[in-house]
């Protein structure tokens, strides 16, 4: 039947049947039977695929694909991938270095915790994605480790793999590594966080703990010799400053009375920067919080526990290397200093355009006063009195205006840091936290104190009462300079008036003295007393005004010259300073004498500008310029007439304005000094007045004709102190708020920088350059304020806020430089090295130029980490920083560890024990490859911690 039916099939049906059979065969060939591959095998396969991809990419490509840099290690990066097995999700992380050619055990470098514990370079960590991130179940941990080991073996990878186990606080791991030969390394780490056994607090017990891992004997390990390699690192930490202060105070209290009195300075010292220039205004937190000292012992061989006991008694000075790690504060908190207060002053400047007078900020009727009162607090009267006392009643000695002033600070139109207005501005920064209402109150009281000094003729403190007006300073400082001079002139006039009243009872004596004075005035050398403004005192040559004085230094034979040229007219000369070279009067063959003249009246910048505007309004009129200078010109002419009774107008022009006297060629060189009587035929000299002086109705000639014959000491003073003083006080009382704040901002920046400039920070060239750059930046940013170009809501306000950010950076660096310099006076190399590293670390956050940039966020990206190897001659200086602990400090520490440094036990002790066996001549060589001669680190144990915290990590190489 079957054959018959088979024969009856058509060819088409046979063809279709054959095609179906071929399709069935193809399906059998490509069939994946997932029922044979368990979830465990698929999990291993997935791990293998990820590892193969990481191996193929390599470190450089992994970086391009987004590998994450670890903050805890300089050269360590990490990539990770998620895995799923059953209902759990795991994360597999691969840790690698870009340059992994260095030694693993390198105490100087920053190693990852796993590298330090197990001596590996690159490694895998697989952990569950859970809250604690550890595997609590031991079978699960072993299963995970086995899966990774199988996958790595399939990839022919030598990466070690680790699984975190137990509680997270224990930092416990188990791990495995295929060594690529017949050897396998197994890892295990755990930690004891409290109640460390006493024997493990000492090196002897730690040595026996390591020996117990390979010496399988019940005998006492201390009685046997086991050659073990050892390297050790001990870390010490200085005490915080506040602990030092507390301890000093307690120690002083326990000392005898004499010792307590000797230590009084230390007891009263509360801050590290008491002798720094900024300490008068604020106390800066010490940026150097302390130092970590890392002492390392290079590898040595130990044979028994007795050697370990001796090593524990050795001094840290016996260590091969000392490495210093500064702990510099990089906190993100707001710093209180000049920069923070200058920022508030700029905000006050921004608000100063709202009202017309400073009193309006205090007045109740002022619009918006409720907002001002609610947000801006005025300090109590006691604080105000203390500030005014410091400004006006702390001695009247002449200040050193050059103190702390940098040459480039003159480009900032403020006031010298020691001057009255600069001190007012610095006080304003801290008075009421520098709000506009507090500034207004302080300014009003400040002006009242100045008026009291004026009305009572009391010297103005912190201001010079002699000299000229410094036009390079701000206008208020110029006004105060002139006011100080006016007060001094006023006092002199009052004293003269009192002297005149007291001398009325002896008129005859006074007349005789007056006659005697007039007679003595004919002798030039008798008039040696300087003219300081008094009417009865002639001027000295030193105070002659140079533009009018064309005579040279008086020769020793000047007396002979005068006597040789004496004539009847010489007997009535008054106020003469001596002959002017060989010049002669035109109408009489007498020597031309230079007179003592009054100083030109002092003028502030606004007075000069007022005169300049007047000249511009009337054009370059020669007569108008003379009219402005009429009083000064008339005084000089009167003095000239008194010194030269036979003089004419042309003689005055030849002396006062030589450019307006045109000599003939024969007279170009002037008469010779050795002119004799026989040469009188050539007299008078040939010459004439210039065109402008010879014009009809010339104002100079009119003034000459009207000028009386009076020497300078009999003339009315050109400066009216009463009138000028009242004008100055009126300006101070009515100055516009924004004009005041503009000058305050310029002066406060300059004074703050000059104060910081007095800081002693040694020879740190980077800090010096930064200070120079700060002055240049300030001069540029403050220029709009100096030329009165500021207006409300101006972009200049934002520029000033950016300037405050720059100032803050420099102030922060300067504080660090001062602290380092103080700590390392005897070893400046350490200070320079630390500051240079920190400067390069901090430099990216500087010069941002925008107040909106979050510098704190920039700082948070990376912490400063530096380790400096010390030289032998520097060790003692660092050792002295570890002062012996006092009783108050010792009770807090259990001194159960050895290797004390000045009584301080290490805060961290790290030891690495290791045993090495040769691959030849040992049980490891039984199946080792032929020619394999490398030593194998069979046992390695890392021990780190203190007497109250012990962590142990063990790796064992075995033959599988």
KELOVEX-917031 format. One record per residue (C-alpha): x, y, z; residue in one letter. Coordinates in steps of 0.25 Angstrom, whole numbers, plus 5000, padded with zeros to 4 digits. Example, Ala and Ser with C-alpha at 12.3 -4.5 7.8 and 13.67 -1.06 7.14 Angstrom:
2
504949825031A;505549965029S;
END
This chain:
960
500050005000X;501150095004X;501950074991X;500650084983X;500250214989X;501750264987X;501750224973X;500450304970X;500950434975X;501150534965X;502450604962X;501950734968X;501650664981X;502950604982X;503650734979X;502850804990X;503150685000X;504650704997X;504650855000X;503950825013X;504950735018X;506050835014X;505350945022X;505250845034X;506750815033X;507150965033X;506250995045X;506950885053X;508350945049X;507951085054X;507151045066X;507551105080X;507051025091X;506951125102X;506451025112X;507850965112X;508551105116X;508151145130X;508051285135X;509351265142X;510051235129X;509451355122X;509851445134X;511251395132X;511151425117X;510651565119X;511851595129X;512751535118X;512251625107X;512351745116X;513851715120X;514151685105X;513651825101X;514451895112X;515751815108X;515551845093X;515351995096X;516552015105X;516752135115X;516752245105X;515452205098X;514752185111X;515152325114X;514552375102X;513252295105X;513052365118X;513952305129X;513752375142X;515052425149X;515052395164X;515352505174X;516052415184X;517152375174X;517852465164X;517952365152X;516852275155X;515552265146X;514352175146X;513352125137X;512152035140X;511051955134X;509751895140X;509451745140X;508251665144X;508151535150X;506851475154X;506051585161X;507351655165X;508051765158X;509551775160X;510551885156X;511951845151X;513051955152X;514351955145X;515452045151X;516652075143X;517852175142X;518352245130X;519752225134X;519952095142X;521452075140X;521752125154X;521852045167X;520652015175X;521252035188X;521652185187X;521352265199X;521552395192X;520452375182X;518952375185X;518452225183X;517052175182X;516752095195X;516651965188X;518051985181X;518652015195X;517951895202X;518251785192X;519351835183X;518651835170X;518551935159X;517251915151X;516151835156X;514651805156X;513651825167X;512251755165X;511151805175X;509651805177X;508851925174X;508351945188X;508352045199X;509551985206X;510251935193X;510851815199X;510551665199X;510051615212X;509851465208X;511151395208X;510651285197X;510251395188X;511551465190X;512351345186X;511451315174X;511551455169X;513151445170X;513051315163X;512251375151X;513251485149X;514451395151X;513851305140X;513551415131X;514951475132X;515551345130X;514751335117X;515351475113X;516751435117X;516751555126X;517651565138X;516751675145X;516451645160X;515051645164X;514451685177X;513051675184X;512751765196X;512151675207X;511651695222X;511251825227X;511751955219X;512452015231X;513351895232X;513851925217X;513951775216X;514251705202X;514551575196X;515251555183X;515951465173X;517051485162X;517551395151X;519051415151X;519151365136X;519951245140X;519651135150X;519451225161X;518251295167X;518151415177X;517051415187X;516751545195X;515951575208X;515851705216X;515151735229X;515151845239X;514951855254X;514351985258X;514451975273X;515051895284X;516251855277X;517051745284X;518251805292X;519251715285X;518851775271X;519051915276X;520551895276X;521551855264X;521951725271X;520451675271X;520251715257X;521451645253X;520951515259X;519651535253X;520251525239X;521151415243X;519951335247X;519451335233X;520551245227X;521151185240X;520151075243X;520751035256X;520251035270X;521551085276X;521851225280X;522151305268X;523051395276X;524051285278X;524251255263X;524951335252X;524151375240X;524751465230X;523651565227X;523751695218X;523151815224X;522951965220X;522252055229X;521552195229X;521152285241X;520352405239X;520352515250X;519452635251X;519652765258X;518652815268X;517552915264X;517853065267X;516653075277X;517252955285X;518553025286X;517853145291X;517053075302X;518252995306X;519153115307X;518053185316X;517953055325X;519453045326X;519553185330X;518553175341X;519253055347X;520653125347X;521153215358X;520853355359X;522153405353X;522053305341X;520553355339X;520953495338X;522053465328X;521053385320X;520053495320X;520253525306X;519953385301X;518653385310X;518153515304X;518453465290X;517153415284X;517453405269X;518653365260X;518653495253X;518753595264X;519953665259X;519453665244X;519153795238X;517653765236X;517453715251X;517053865254X;515753845246X;515453695246X;516053555250X;516253465239X;516053315240X;517353245239X;517353175225X;518453075229X;517652985238X;518852895241X;519852805235X;519952655233X;521352595235X;521552465228X;522752385232X;523152265224X;524052145226X;524652085214X;524551935212X;525351855222X;525351705227X;524851665240X;525151525246X;524451525260X;523551605268X;524651665277X;525051745265X;523651795263X;523651835278X;524951915276X;524351985264X;523152035271X;524052105281X;524852175270X;524652325267X;523952375255X;525252455252X;525852315248X;524952305237X;525452315223X;524452415218X;523652525224X;522552575215X;521752705219X;520252715215X;519652845218X;518152855222X;517752985215X;516253025217X;515553025204X;514153035210X;513053105203X;512553195214X;512553345213X;513753415217X;513753535225X;514853635221X;515053765213X;514453705201X;513153665207X;512953805213X;513353875200X;512253805194X;511253865204X;511854005201X;511653985186X;510153955190X;510154075198X;510654155186X;509554105178X;508554155187X;509154285189X;508454345177X;507154335183X;507254465192X;507854605192X;508554615205X;509154515215X;508154555226X;507054505217X;507454365220X;507254385235X;506054475234X;504654415237X;503954495226X;504854435215X;504054355205X;504354205207X;504954225221X;504054105226X;504854015216X;506154075220X;505854065235X;505353915234X;506553865227X;507653965232X;508053975246X;508854085252X;509854045263X;509554095278X;510154225282X;511254155290X;511854095277X;511754235270X;512454295282X;513554195281X;513754215266X;513854365268X;514754355279X;515754275271X;515654375259X;515854505267X;516354475281X;517454365279X;518554455279X;518954565269X;520254525265X;520654545250X;520254415243X;521254345233X;520454365220X;521454275212X;521254155222X;520754035214X;520554125201X;520954065188X;521454155177X;520354105168X;519254145179X;519454285175X;518654255162X;517454235171X;516854375174X;516554345189X;517254385202X;518554325209X;518154215218X;518654285230X;517854415227X;516654455234X;515654435223X;516254295219X;516154255234X;514654305234X;514454215221X;515054095228X;514154115240X;512954125231X;513153985225X;512953925239X;511954025245X;510553975244X;511053865234X;511253985224X;509754015221X;509454155216X;508654195228X;509854165237X;510854235228X;509954355228X;509854365243X;511354345244X;511654455234X;510754555241X;511454535254X;512754535247X;512554675241X;512054725254X;513354685261X;514154755249X;513354875252X;513654875267X;515154865263X;514954985254X;514155065264X;515055035276X;516355055267X;516754915271X;517754835261X;517054745252X;517554605255X;518254515245X;518454635235X;519654715232X;519554865235X;520654905226X;521054885212X;520254895199X;518954825195X;519154695189X;518254695176X;518454555174X;517554515185X;516054525186X;515354655188X;514854635202X;516354605206X;516754735199X;515754805207X;516154745220X;517654785217X;517254925214X;516354935227X;517554885235X;518454995229X;517355095232X;517155055246X;518655065248X;518655205242X;517455245250X;518255195263X;519455285259X;518555405257X;517855385271X;519255365277X;519755495270X;518455565275X;518655525289X;520155565289X;519755705284X;518755715296X;519855675306X;520855775301X;519955895302X;520555935316X;521955955310X;521756035297X;523156105298X;523855975299X;523055915287X;523456045278X;524856025281X;524855885277X;524055915265X;525156015261X;526255915264X;525555815255X;525455915244X;526955945245X;527355795245X;526455775233X;527555845224X;528455735227X;528155605219X;528855505228X;528055565240X;526755515234X;527055365236X;525655335242X;524655265233X;523355335229X;522255245233X;521055335232X;521255435243X;521255575239X;522555605247X;523455495241X;524155505228X;524255395218X;525455305217X;526055265203X;525555125205X;524155175203X;524355265191X;523455225180X;524255165169X;523555215157X;523855365161X;525255335167X;526255335157X;527455345166X;528355235169X;528855185182X;529355295191X;530855295191X;531755305203X;532155445198X;530755505197X;531055595209X;532255655201X;531355675189X;530355755196X;531355835204X;532155865191X;530855915184X;530355995196X;529756135193X;528856225200X;527656155195X;528156025201X;527856065215X;526356055213X;526255925206X;525255835213X;524955685211X;526155665202X;526655515200X;527855565193X;528355605179X;527955525167X;529255495161X;529855615154X;528555675150X;528455825152X;527255925152X;527056005140X;526956145146X;528056135156X;529356045155X;528855965168X;528755815169X;527355755167X;526955685179X;525955575180X;524855595190X;524255505200X;522855485195X;521655415201X;521255285196X;520155275186X;518755245192X;518455095193X;517355045185X;516654915184X;516354845171X;514954905170X;515555045172X;516455015160X;515354965152X;514555085155X;515655185150X;515855095138X;514455105134X;514455255136X;515655275127X;514955185117X;513755275118X;514555405115X;515555345106X;517055355107X;517055495111X;518355535117X;517655645125X;516655555131X;517655455135X;518355565142X;517055605149X;516955465154X;518355475160X;518155615164X;518355595179X;519555505177X;520155595167X;519955725175X;520655655187X;521855615179X;521955755173X;521955815187X;522955725192X;523855755180X;523755905182X;524055885197X;525355805193X;525755905181X;525256045185X;525856105172X;525155995163X;524256025151X;523255935145X;524255885135X;525155835146X;523955755152X;523655695138X;525155655136X;525055575150X;523655525150X;523355495136X;524755485128X;523955445115X;523355585114X;524655655114X;525355655100X;526855675101X;527655725089X;528755635084X;529855705091X;529155685104X;528755545102X;529755495111X;529455595122X;530555675129X;531755605135X;531955585150X;533255655149X;532655785144X;533455905148X;533156055150X;533856085136X;532756005129X;531656105133X;531656165119X;530956035114X;529756055124X;528556045124X;528455905116X;527855905103X;526455845103X;524955865104X;523655805108X;522855705100X;521655745092X;520655705102X;521355775114X;521555905106X;520055915101X;519356035106X;518556015118X;519255885122X;518655835135X;519955795140X;520555935140X;519255985146X;519455885158X;520855925159X;520456075160X;519456035171X;520355945179X;520856005192X;522255985196X;522155875207X;523055755210X;522355625211X;522355615226X;521555745226X;520555715216X;519155655218X;519155505217X;518655455203X;517955335210X;516755375218X;516655255227X;515255295233X;514655315220X;515255185214X;514955105226X;513455135226X;513355105211X;513954965214X;513054935225X;511854975216X;512354885206X;512454765216X;511054795221X;510354805208X;511154705200X;510254615191X;510054475196X;510554405183X;511754505182X;512154465196X;511954315194X;512754325181X;513954375188X;513754285200X;513754165190X;515054205184X;515754235197X;515254105203X;515754025192X;517054095193X;517154095208X;516753945209X;517853905198X;518853995205X;518553925218X;518753785213X;519953835206X;520653855219X;520553705221X;521853625222X;521853505214X;523253485211X;523853475197X;522653415190X;522753475176X;521353425171X;520753495183X;521553625180X;521053615165X;519653595169X;519653715178X;520253805166X;519153745157X;518053785168X;518453925168X;518453935153X;517053875153X;516553965164X;517054095156X;516354045144X;515054015150X;514954135159X;515354235148X;513854265145X;513654305160X;514854405159X;514254485148X;512854495153X;512254405141X;511454315150X;509954325150X;508854235156X;508654095150X;510054105144X;510853995138X;511954045147X;511253985159X;511353845153X;512753865150X;513053905164X;512353785169X;513253705160X;514453775166X;514053735179X;514153585175X;515553615170X;515853675183X;515353555190X;516253465183X;517453545185X;517053565200X;516953415202X;518253385195X;518953495204X;518353435217X;518953295213X;520253355209X;520353425223X;520053305230X;521053215223X;522153325225X;521853335240X;521953175241X;523253155233X;524053275236X;525353195237X;524953105225X;524453195214X;524553085204X;523353015210X;522453135210X;522853175195X;522553025191X;521253015198X;520753155193X;521253125179X;520452995178X;519153065184X;519353185175X;519353095163X;518153015169X;517353135172X;517753215159X;516553165150X;515553225160X;516153365159X;515953465148X;514553415145X;514153565144X;512653535147X;512053555161X;510953455156X;511953335155X;511753245166X;513253235171X;512753135182X;512353035172X;513653055165X;514353025178X;513552905181X;514052835169X;515352795174X;516052795188X;517452845190X;518352725192X;519852745193X;521052665199X;522352725200X;523652645203X;524452715214X;525952725215X;526752685227X;526952825231X;525452855231X;525052745240X;525352815253X;524452935249X;523252845246X;523552765258X;523452885267X;522052905261X;521652785269X;521752845283X;521652745294X;520152715298X;519652775311X;518952705322X;517652755316X;517952695303X;518552565308X;517352515315X;516552515302X;517552415295X;517952275299X;519452275297X;519452125293X;520352135281X;521752155280X;522652245271X;522252365278X;522652505272X;522752605284X;521752525292X;520752515280X;520352375275X;520052365260X;518652385256X;518852275245X;519852155245X;519952075232X;520851955230X;520951855219X;521551715222X;521951625211X;522551495208X;523251455195X;523651315190X;524351275178X;523651195168X;524851105167X;525251015179X;523851025186X;522550955185X;522051065176X;523051015165X;522450885164X;521650915152X;522151055148X;522551085134X;524051045130X;524951165132X;524051235142X;524951305151X;524151425157X;523851435172X;522451415176X;521851505186X;521151385193X;520551465205X;520251615206X;519551685218X;519151825219X;518851885233X;518352025235X;517752095246X;517952135260X;517852075274X;516352095273X;516152055258X;516851945251X;516651905237X;517351775231X;517451735216X;518051605213X;518451545199X;518951405197X;519551345185X;519251195183X;519551085173X;518251035167X;
END
